[in-house]
Amino acid sequence: MQTFNNPSDYLDAAREMADSGRPALARMLAEEAADRTPDPKEAARILADFPGRSLRQES
């Protein structure tokens, strides 16, 4: 069972989803990793590695 305690956990899961042909789930996990990354440049790099539109629903 995978635990999600830091941005790298989300990023690892995003890579797994991308490798298994689940790009939408990969993007969502990458967005979560980016949100949890304190450095804005690193967060932007993460999102650039997983292109696509956000699937988040803003309230």
N, C-alpha and C positions, 0 to 999 in steps of 0.2 A: 504494500500500500504506500502510495506516495504522499508525503507531507508537503505542505506549502507554507514555508516559514519566511522565505525571502524572495527577492526578485529572480534569483537564479533558478529557483525551483519552478517558477512559472515559465521561465524561458526554456528550461529543459523540457518541460511538458509541451510547450509550443513547438519545439523542434520535433518531438516525437509525433505530434499530430500532423505536422507538415509532411514528415517522412511517410506517414501512413495514409496520405491523401485526404486529409481533413483540413483544408485551408481555412475555413471559417472558424473552426475551433482553435486552430493555431493562432489566428489573428486575435481572437478574444483573449487567449492566454498571454499573448505578447502585449496587448494593451494593458492587462493587469500588471505584467512585469514592468512596463514603462511607468505606470502610475506609482509603483512602489520604488522606483529608482530615483534617488535624490538629485542626480546630475541631469539637467535638462538635455545636454548634448548626448549623453548615453541613452536617455529615454528616446530621443529622436532617432538614434541609430537602431535601436531595437525595433521601432515601428517601421523603419525603412527596410529592415530585413524580412518583414512580414507584410508585404503590400496588400492593399485592399481597403475597402471602406469599413468604417466602424459599424458593428452590428448592435451597438449599445442603444438602448432606448432611454433617452433623457426624460426625466420627469419634470 
